[in-house]
Amino acid sequence: MEFSLSTEYIELCKLLKAANVVMSGGEGKDVVAQGMVTVDDELETRKRCKIRAGQVVEFEGNIITVVQG
């Protein structure tokens, strides 16, 4: 799926919620902290990691391609 970014960046946990792959921001923080999310094929455990256009986030088979909106 593509996520259109209207700002310079979005925090990883907020992206997961905005893309509807988790039910809440708290759940987003938990799955990142548990090492269940990759950014550009690298494990990411920083909840507030800044995701910018051009990056690809994956969680439980959901692939989110971030594009500039």
Helices and strands as residue ranges (DSSP letters): E 2-5, E 10-11, H 12-18, H 25-33, E 37-39, E 42-43, E 50-51, E 56-59, E 62-68
